[in-house]
């Protein structure tokens, strides 16, 4: 009787599905939903802790430009949001072309004996601690920027507001360059993987039509891999937005909004690192609200990136 019941139970299971498959599926689903639950828990805890600031300043916190605890506490997020966006944009402007050049060289042009060791060296940059980049920025990059690069840029482009002011070396421009160096390993590694998955037939078809090596790379390879390349840029932007120590050590940490890249400033991450240890209860609540704003900015960046990549993929499928 028992043998018959067991046989019926086995027959009820879908063909090819075992107990191990079911357990693996359940554990994987639990881990996936656990990550979402953890993210939601972090957001809820931050929101509850930021309630005093939200009640005190309301929506005006987002566009407030003053950050002072005396004589009357007044905290606004706009200078730090501005500093975050400016330094991140500068990091993309400087770092993405270099990263794409590295990825194209490693995937399309580099000889075999050089490709592997150079790939390891580039990826090794991602393992360098942020504080080491910051120290290098203070003692090497900042003096070079103050003495050579920034004065040269000002002589040529000084009529532009973004290059006005006195070059001091520890400013938004230096922080943006540090961020550009820090995102190169991430963007180049992901871009290289996107280029490597392009079918060889794409290259052969372009070459058979008489295209040069560069035309093949530009029209056949880069066009085919553009969704992956954009995803790499989004990952780099996420890294730049949340970077803390290197930016804190090189941006000057001055509260304010100015068009010039040679002026000091602050980002959301840097003000959190600088002020949280000595903050009053209301200021600590305002800093936690800044953390919520940073989470929102990162979320919007990722949503936009996924939306854009999805549109590119649908376009490619329609053309194909």
N, C-alpha and C positions, 0 to 999 in steps of 0.2 A: 504493500500500500504506500509506504513511504517512498519507495523507489519510483512509483508511478507519479506521485506528487512532484518529486524533484525533476523528473523528466518534463512534466508540464510546465514547471517554472522556468526551466531552461528554454523551452520552446517559446515562452512569452517574450524573451529578450530579443531585441533586433539582431539580425545576423551580423556577426563580426564585432559586436559590442560586448566587452567583458567588464567584470567588476573593477578592474584597474582603470579602464577607460572612464567609467562613471566617477570613480574617486578623483582621478586627475582633473576631469572637467569641473567637479564640484570645488576642489581646492583652488583651481585657477580662477574660477568665478569669484570665490570668496576673497582671494588676494586682490583681484581687480576692484571689486566693490569696496574692499577695505581701504585701498588707496584713495578712492573717492570720498569715503567716510572720514578718513584722516584729514583730507583737504577741507572738507566741510566743517570738521571739528575745529581746525585751526582758525578758519574764518569766523566761526561763531564765538570762540574765546576772544579773539581780537576785537570783534564787534562789541561784545559785552564789556570788555575792559575800556574801550574807547567811548562808552556812553557819556561820561561826564563832559568830554570835549565836544561830542556831537550835540549834546543839549545846550552847551554854553555858546558855541560858535555857529551851529547850524550849517547850512550849505555855504555860507560865506567863508568857511574854512578853506574851501577849494581854491578860491581866488584871492584870499587875503595875502598881503605882501609883507606883513609885520610879524616878527617872531621875538617877543620880549616878555619877560616875567615880571618886570618892574616898570613903573609903579602899578600899572593895571595889566594883568595878564592878557596878552593878545597874540594869538598864534594863527598863522596862515600858511598854506601849503604851496602857493604858487611859485615862490623863488626856487624851491627844491624840485618841483615838477619841471620847471623850466631848465634848471641845471642838468637834470637827468636826461631830458630830451635832447638838449644841445650836445652834451658829451657823447651820448649814444649815437646821434646822427653823425657827428664827426668821426666816431669810431668806425661806423659803416662806410663813410665816404673814403676813409684812408685804408681801412683793413680789407674790405671786400674785393677791390681790384687786385690787391696783392694775393689774397687767398685764392681767387680764381686763377691767377697766373700760376701759382704754385700747383694747384690741382690739375690744370691743363698740362703743365710740364711733366708732372709725375705720371699722369695717366696716358698722355699722347706722345710725348717727345723724349722723355728721359731714357737713356739706355738701361738695359736690365741690371748691369752691375751697379748703377747709381740709384735706381728707383727704390729699392728696398731700404738701404741705409738712410737715404734722404727722407723717406717716409717716416722712419723711426725717429729721426732727429726732429722733424716738424711736429710730430705728435707728442714728443717729449716736452715741448714747450707748454702743453696743457697741464703737465704735472708740476710745473714750477709754482710754488705757493704765491698767493697774491701779495703777501707782505714783502716777498723778495722783489717782485716787480716794483712795489712802492719804494723800497730802498734804492733800487737802481734808478728809479725816476727822480728821486730827491738828489742823489749824489752824482749822477751822470747825465740824465736827460735834461733836467731842469737847468743846470748851468749851460748846457749846449743850446737849449732853446733861448735862454736869456741873452747869451753872448753872440749867437750866430743866426739861427733860423728865424726867430721872431723879428729881429731888426731887419733882416733881408726881406722878409715878407712885407714888412711895414714900408720899406723903401719903394717896393714895386706896387703894392696894393693898398697903400696907406689912405687913399681917397675913399676906400670902402669902410663903412662903420664897423664891420666885424674885425678889422685890423687896426682900429684906432686905439689910443691909449699908450701906456708905457709898458714895454715888455719886462716882465719880472720873473718868468720861468715857472712859477707855481700858479697856474691859472687853468681856465677851462680848456685851452688849447693843449696844454701838456697832458691834462687828464684824458682828453679825447685820444691823444696819440698813444698813451699807455693802454687804454681800452682797445684801440685798434690792434696793438701787438698781442694783447691777450685773447682776442677773438680769432686771430689768424689760425691757430691749430684746429679749432672747432669747425670753422667755415671751410677751411681747405680739406680737412678729412672727410666731411660729409659730401662736399662737392666732388672730391675724387671718387668716392664710392658711386655717386650718381653718374659720373662720366664712364666709369668702368662697366656699368650695366647696360650701356648703350650697345645694341647689337652690332657686331662687326659688319653685317650687311649694309648698315647705314654708311659706314666709311667707304666700303668697297663700291657702293653705288655712286657716291659722289666722286670718287677717284676715277671710276670708269667713264664718267661724263666729262672728264677733263679738269676737274677742280684741283686747285693746289692744296698743299697740306693745310695751310691756314684757312682756306675757303671750306675745306672738308670739316675742320674743327668748328668753324663759326656757324656754318649753315646746317650741317648734318648732325654733329655731336651736341653742340651747345643748345640748339633748338630742341632736340629730342629730350635732353636732360633738364630743361628749364624748370620744371616743377620741383625736381630734386634740388636744383641750385637755389631756388627761392626758399625752399625749406631750410637749407643751410644758412642762408642769410637771416631767416627768422630766428634760428637757434643762436646765431651770433648776437643778434639784437637782444635776445633774452639774457644772454650772458652779460652784455654790456649794461643793461638796465639795472641788474641786481648786484653788480660788482661794488665792493665796499672798501677794503683796506687800501688798495693801490690808488683809488680815486681820492680817498680821504687824505692820503699823504701827499698828493700832488696838486689838488684843486685850489688850495688856499683857504677854504672854509670861511668864506665871507658871505653873509646873507645879502642878497640883492639880485636885481634883474638888470642886465645890461646887454647891449648888442655886441660889444667887443669880446672876442675870444681871448684877448689878453687881460681881461679883468678876472679877478678871483670870483668864486661862486661856491655853491654846495649842491649836492644831489640828495635825494631822499635817503639813500643808503649811508651817505657820509654824515648827515645830521643825526641819524639814529645812532651811529657809532660814537659820535662826539658828545651828544647831549644826554643820552639815556642814563648814564651812571649818576649824574648830579641833578636830575630833573625833579621838580616839585610834582605832587600828585596830579595836578591839572596838566602840567607840561608833559608828564609821562603818558597821560591819556591822549594828549594831542600827538605825541610821537607814535603811539600805537595806531592812531587814526591814519597817520602818514604811512605806516606799514600796510594798512588796508588799501590805501590809495596805490601803493606800489604793487600789491597783489592784483588790483583791478587793472592797472596799466599792463602788467605781464599777461593777464588773462585776455585783454583786448588784443594785444599783439599776437598771441597764439590763435585766437579766434579768427582774426583777419588773415593770418598766414594759412590756416586750414581752409578758409573760404577761397582765398586766391588760388591755392594749389588745386582745390577741387574744380574751380572754373577752368584752370589750365588743362587738367586731365580730361574734363568733359570736352573741351575744344579739340584736344588731340584725338580723342575717340571719334568725334564727329568728322574730322578731316580724314582720319584713316578709313 
